[in-house]
Amino acid sequence: MNTIFEKVDHYIGALLGQEDPSLVQATQLMERHRLPNISVSPNQGKFLQVLALACNATKILELGTLGAYSTIWLAKVLPEHGKVISVEFDAFHADIARENVTNAGLDHKIDIRRGAAMEVMPVLEKEGQGPFDMIFIDADKPPYLEYFQWAIRLSHPGTIIVADNVIRNGEVLDENSKDEKVNGVQRLNKWLSTCKEVTATILQTVGVKEHDGMVIAVVNK
């Protein structure tokens, strides 16, 4: 990766993306337990906060908790009655996430659901948990299109939907890719080009998380 991108990322972070102690501790706990280093960066966490504030979010759905790093960023800007429901498939990751949430003092704002997202989302619908004001998709990539379609189902006009890791270091340009993660995001990106239910774009990102991108979408009225 071009070191200038990483240096600029650190520059932005030092000015506007500072981590508080609970976020630093969350990262340290994940590192001790050797969770994959795939959480959003501090600057991306701050970006998610800005989006949550922009749509006056009180109810957020997250697909893919890992160690709850992004979950904590989001919960910190919710009002006291606000809630983040975060879905995590891996039981060990969910346990670490719950420990991080407790250490951050955010148990009252964060509800971690263990299970496959495609199984949990119909349950959330039956429970009447939606519609959500913001939905962040950062889970396994092959079913990204199906996740996004369910996100629309659990939304309302004006809901912001974000899907992370949709550029894959530029590998999305390879139409002959055999990588199931690349194929998954290619399916979503192509589908969005004709989707009438949202207004969407893809923001290309560079920095400490190398070269990737996020879908940013708003559900249409």
Contacts in CASP RR format, 6 or more apart in sequence:
PFRMAT RR
TARGET T0000
AUTHOR 0000-0000-0000
METHOD contacts of the structure
MODEL  1
MNTIFEKVDHYIGALLGQEDPSLVQATQLMERHRLPNISVSPNQGKFLQV
LALACNATKILELGTLGAYSTIWLAKVLPEHGKVISVEFDAFHADIAREN
VTNAGLDHKIDIRRGAAMEVMPVLEKEGQGPFDMIFIDADKPPYLEYFQW
AIRLSHPGTIIVADNVIRNGEVLDENSKDEKVNGVQRLNKWLSTCKEVTA
TILQTVGVKEHDGMVIAVVNK
1 206 0 8 1.000
1 207 0 8 1.000
1 210 0 8 1.000
1 211 0 8 1.000
2 206 0 8 1.000
5 206 0 8 1.000
5 207 0 8 1.000
6 207 0 8 1.000
6 208 0 8 1.000
8 207 0 8 1.000
9 41 0 8 1.000
9 43 0 8 1.000
9 206 0 8 1.000
9 207 0 8 1.000
9 208 0 8 1.000
10 208 0 8 1.000
12 43 0 8 1.000
13 42 0 8 1.000
13 43 0 8 1.000
13 46 0 8 1.000
16 43 0 8 1.000
16 46 0 8 1.000
17 42 0 8 1.000
17 43 0 8 1.000
17 45 0 8 1.000
17 46 0 8 1.000
18 42 0 8 1.000
19 27 0 8 1.000
19 42 0 8 1.000
20 76 0 8 1.000
22 72 0 8 1.000
22 100 0 8 1.000
22 103 0 8 1.000
22 104 0 8 1.000
22 105 0 8 1.000
22 106 0 8 1.000
23 42 0 8 1.000
23 69 0 8 1.000
23 72 0 8 1.000
23 73 0 8 1.000
23 104 0 8 1.000
25 100 0 8 1.000
25 103 0 8 1.000
25 104 0 8 1.000
26 67 0 8 1.000
26 68 0 8 1.000
26 69 0 8 1.000
26 72 0 8 1.000
26 100 0 8 1.000
26 103 0 8 1.000
26 104 0 8 1.000
27 39 0 8 1.000
27 69 0 8 1.000
29 67 0 8 1.000
29 96 0 8 1.000
29 99 0 8 1.000
29 100 0 8 1.000
29 103 0 8 1.000
30 39 0 8 1.000
30 66 0 8 1.000
30 67 0 8 1.000
30 69 0 8 1.000
30 96 0 8 1.000
30 100 0 8 1.000
31 37 0 8 1.000
33 92 0 8 1.000
33 96 0 8 1.000
35 66 0 8 1.000
35 67 0 8 1.000
35 93 0 8 1.000
35 96 0 8 1.000
36 66 0 8 1.000
38 66 0 8 1.000
39 66 0 8 1.000
39 67 0 8 1.000
39 69 0 8 1.000
39 70 0 8 1.000
40 48 0 8 1.000
40 69 0 8 1.000
40 70 0 8 1.000
40 73 0 8 1.000
40 138 0 8 1.000
40 164 0 8 1.000
40 209 0 8 1.000
41 207 0 8 1.000
41 208 0 8 1.000
41 209 0 8 1.000
44 70 0 8 1.000
44 164 0 8 1.000
44 205 0 8 1.000
44 209 0 8 1.000
44 214 0 8 1.000
45 70 0 8 1.000
45 73 0 8 1.000
45 74 0 8 1.000
46 73 0 8 1.000
48 70 0 8 1.000
48 73 0 8 1.000
48 74 0 8 1.000
48 136 0 8 1.000
48 162 0 8 1.000
49 73 0 8 1.000
49 74 0 8 1.000
49 76 0 8 1.000
49 77 0 8 1.000
51 134 0 8 1.000
51 160 0 8 1.000
51 162 0 8 1.000
51 216 0 8 1.000
52 60 0 8 1.000
52 74 0 8 1.000
52 77 0 8 1.000
52 78 0 8 1.000
52 133 0 8 1.000
52 134 0 8 1.000
52 160 0 8 1.000
53 77 0 8 1.000
54 160 0 8 1.000
55 133 0 8 1.000
55 134 0 8 1.000
55 158 0 8 1.000
55 159 0 8 1.000
55 160 0 8 1.000
56 133 0 8 1.000
57 74 0 8 1.000
57 77 0 8 1.000
57 78 0 8 1.000
57 133 0 8 1.000
57 134 0 8 1.000
57 160 0 8 1.000
58 78 0 8 1.000
58 79 0 8 1.000
58 81 0 8 1.000
58 82 0 8 1.000
58 83 0 8 1.000
58 133 0 8 1.000
59 82 0 8 1.000
59 83 0 8 1.000
59 85 0 8 1.000
59 129 0 8 1.000
59 130 0 8 1.000
59 131 0 8 1.000
59 132 0 8 1.000
59 133 0 8 1.000
59 134 0 8 1.000
60 74 0 8 1.000
60 75 0 8 1.000
60 78 0 8 1.000
60 83 0 8 1.000
60 84 0 8 1.000
60 85 0 8 1.000
60 132 0 8 1.000
60 133 0 8 1.000
60 134 0 8 1.000
60 135 0 8 1.000
60 136 0 8 1.000
61 84 0 8 1.000
61 85 0 8 1.000
61 86 0 8 1.000
61 87 0 8 1.000
61 124 0 8 1.000
61 129 0 8 1.000
61 130 0 8 1.000
61 132 0 8 1.000
61 134 0 8 1.000
61 135 0 8 1.000
61 136 0 8 1.000
61 151 0 8 1.000
61 154 0 8 1.000
62 70 0 8 1.000
62 71 0 8 1.000
62 74 0 8 1.000
62 84 0 8 1.000
62 85 0 8 1.000
62 86 0 8 1.000
62 87 0 8 1.000
62 135 0 8 1.000
62 136 0 8 1.000
62 138 0 8 1.000
63 86 0 8 1.000
63 87 0 8 1.000
63 117 0 8 1.000
63 135 0 8 1.000
63 136 0 8 1.000
63 137 0 8 1.000
63 138 0 8 1.000
63 139 0 8 1.000
63 147 0 8 1.000
63 151 0 8 1.000
64 86 0 8 1.000
64 87 0 8 1.000
64 88 0 8 1.000
64 89 0 8 1.000
64 117 0 8 1.000
64 137 0 8 1.000
64 138 0 8 1.000
64 139 0 8 1.000
65 71 0 8 1.000
65 86 0 8 1.000
65 87 0 8 1.000
65 88 0 8 1.000
65 93 0 8 1.000
65 94 0 8 1.000
65 97 0 8 1.000
65 112 0 8 1.000
66 88 0 8 1.000
66 93 0 8 1.000
66 97 0 8 1.000
66 138 0 8 1.000
67 88 0 8 1.000
67 93 0 8 1.000
67 96 0 8 1.000
67 97 0 8 1.000
67 100 0 8 1.000
68 86 0 8 1.000
68 96 0 8 1.000
68 97 0 8 1.000
68 98 0 8 1.000
68 100 0 8 1.000
68 101 0 8 1.000
68 110 0 8 1.000
68 112 0 8 1.000
69 100 0 8 1.000
70 136 0 8 1.000
70 138 0 8 1.000
71 84 0 8 1.000
71 86 0 8 1.000
71 97 0 8 1.000
71 101 0 8 1.000
71 110 0 8 1.000
71 112 0 8 1.000
72 100 0 8 1.000
72 101 0 8 1.000
72 104 0 8 1.000
72 106 0 8 1.000
72 110 0 8 1.000
74 84 0 8 1.000
74 134 0 8 1.000
74 136 0 8 1.000
75 84 0 8 1.000
75 101 0 8 1.000
75 104 0 8 1.000
75 106 0 8 1.000
75 109 0 8 1.000
75 110 0 8 1.000
76 106 0 8 1.000
78 84 0 8 1.000
78 109 0 8 1.000
80 108 0 8 1.000
80 109 0 8 1.000
82 109 0 8 1.000
83 109 0 8 1.000
83 110 0 8 1.000
83 111 0 8 1.000
84 109 0 8 1.000
84 110 0 8 1.000
84 111 0 8 1.000
85 111 0 8 1.000
85 113 0 8 1.000
85 124 0 8 1.000
85 129 0 8 1.000
85 132 0 8 1.000
86 97 0 8 1.000
86 110 0 8 1.000
86 111 0 8 1.000
86 112 0 8 1.000
86 113 0 8 1.000
87 112 0 8 1.000
87 113 0 8 1.000
87 114 0 8 1.000
87 115 0 8 1.000
87 117 0 8 1.000
87 120 0 8 1.000
87 121 0 8 1.000
87 139 0 8 1.000
88 94 0 8 1.000
88 97 0 8 1.000
88 112 0 8 1.000
88 113 0 8 1.000
88 114 0 8 1.000
88 115 0 8 1.000
89 114 0 8 1.000
89 115 0 8 1.000
89 116 0 8 1.000
89 117 0 8 1.000
89 139 0 8 1.000
89 140 0 8 1.000
91 114 0 8 1.000
94 112 0 8 1.000
94 114 0 8 1.000
97 112 0 8 1.000
98 112 0 8 1.000
101 107 0 8 1.000
101 110 0 8 1.000
101 112 0 8 1.000
113 120 0 8 1.000
113 123 0 8 1.000
113 124 0 8 1.000
117 139 0 8 1.000
117 143 0 8 1.000
117 147 0 8 1.000
117 150 0 8 1.000
118 143 0 8 1.000
118 146 0 8 1.000
118 147 0 8 1.000
118 150 0 8 1.000
121 150 0 8 1.000
121 153 0 8 1.000
121 154 0 8 1.000
124 130 0 8 1.000
124 154 0 8 1.000
125 153 0 8 1.000
125 154 0 8 1.000
129 154 0 8 1.000
130 154 0 8 1.000
131 154 0 8 1.000
131 155 0 8 1.000
131 156 0 8 1.000
131 159 0 8 1.000
132 154 0 8 1.000
132 155 0 8 1.000
132 156 0 8 1.000
132 159 0 8 1.000
133 156 0 8 1.000
133 158 0 8 1.000
133 159 0 8 1.000
133 160 0 8 1.000
134 159 0 8 1.000
134 160 0 8 1.000
134 161 0 8 1.000
134 162 0 8 1.000
135 151 0 8 1.000
135 154 0 8 1.000
135 155 0 8 1.000
135 159 0 8 1.000
135 160 0 8 1.000
135 161 0 8 1.000
135 162 0 8 1.000
136 162 0 8 1.000
136 164 0 8 1.000
137 144 0 8 1.000
137 147 0 8 1.000
137 148 0 8 1.000
137 151 0 8 1.000
137 161 0 8 1.000
137 162 0 8 1.000
137 163 0 8 1.000
137 164 0 8 1.000
138 163 0 8 1.000
138 164 0 8 1.000
138 165 0 8 1.000
139 147 0 8 1.000
140 181 0 8 1.000
141 165 0 8 1.000
141 180 0 8 1.000
141 181 0 8 1.000
141 182 0 8 1.000
141 184 0 8 1.000
141 185 0 8 1.000
142 180 0 8 1.000
142 181 0 8 1.000
142 183 0 8 1.000
142 184 0 8 1.000
143 184 0 8 1.000
144 163 0 8 1.000
144 166 0 8 1.000
144 184 0 8 1.000
144 185 0 8 1.000
144 187 0 8 1.000
144 188 0 8 1.000
145 184 0 8 1.000
145 187 0 8 1.000
145 188 0 8 1.000
145 191 0 8 1.000
147 163 0 8 1.000
148 161 0 8 1.000
148 163 0 8 1.000
148 188 0 8 1.000
148 191 0 8 1.000
148 192 0 8 1.000
148 215 0 8 1.000
151 159 0 8 1.000
151 161 0 8 1.000
152 161 0 8 1.000
152 197 0 8 1.000
152 198 0 8 1.000
152 219 0 8 1.000
155 161 0 8 1.000
155 219 0 8 1.000
156 219 0 8 1.000
157 219 0 8 1.000
157 220 0 8 1.000
157 221 0 8 1.000
158 218 0 8 1.000
158 219 0 8 1.000
158 220 0 8 1.000
158 221 0 8 1.000
159 218 0 8 1.000
159 219 0 8 1.000
160 216 0 8 1.000
160 217 0 8 1.000
160 218 0 8 1.000
161 198 0 8 1.000
161 200 0 8 1.000
161 215 0 8 1.000
161 217 0 8 1.000
161 218 0 8 1.000
161 219 0 8 1.000
162 214 0 8 1.000
162 215 0 8 1.000
162 216 0 8 1.000
162 217 0 8 1.000
163 185 0 8 1.000
163 188 0 8 1.000
163 214 0 8 1.000
163 215 0 8 1.000
163 217 0 8 1.000
164 212 0 8 1.000
164 213 0 8 1.000
164 214 0 8 1.000
165 181 0 8 1.000
165 185 0 8 1.000
165 212 0 8 1.000
165 213 0 8 1.000
165 214 0 8 1.000
166 172 0 8 1.000
166 185 0 8 1.000
166 188 0 8 1.000
166 189 0 8 1.000
166 202 0 8 1.000
166 212 0 8 1.000
166 213 0 8 1.000
166 214 0 8 1.000
166 215 0 8 1.000
167 185 0 8 1.000
167 202 0 8 1.000
167 204 0 8 1.000
167 205 0 8 1.000
167 211 0 8 1.000
167 212 0 8 1.000
167 213 0 8 1.000
168 179 0 8 1.000
168 181 0 8 1.000
168 182 0 8 1.000
168 185 0 8 1.000
168 212 0 8 1.000
169 210 0 8 1.000
169 211 0 8 1.000
169 212 0 8 1.000
170 211 0 8 1.000
171 177 0 8 1.000
171 179 0 8 1.000
171 182 0 8 1.000
172 182 0 8 1.000
172 185 0 8 1.000
172 186 0 8 1.000
172 189 0 8 1.000
174 182 0 8 1.000
175 186 0 8 1.000
177 183 0 8 1.000
177 186 0 8 1.000
188 215 0 8 1.000
189 202 0 8 1.000
189 215 0 8 1.000
192 198 0 8 1.000
192 200 0 8 1.000
192 215 0 8 1.000
192 217 0 8 1.000
196 220 0 8 1.000
197 219 0 8 1.000
197 220 0 8 1.000
198 217 0 8 1.000
198 218 0 8 1.000
198 219 0 8 1.000
198 220 0 8 1.000
199 217 0 8 1.000
199 218 0 8 1.000
199 220 0 8 1.000
200 215 0 8 1.000
200 216 0 8 1.000
200 217 0 8 1.000
200 218 0 8 1.000
201 215 0 8 1.000
201 216 0 8 1.000
201 217 0 8 1.000
202 213 0 8 1.000
202 214 0 8 1.000
202 215 0 8 1.000
202 216 0 8 1.000
203 213 0 8 1.000
203 214 0 8 1.000
203 216 0 8 1.000
204 211 0 8 1.000
204 212 0 8 1.000
204 213 0 8 1.000
205 211 0 8 1.000
205 212 0 8 1.000
205 213 0 8 1.000
205 214 0 8 1.000
END
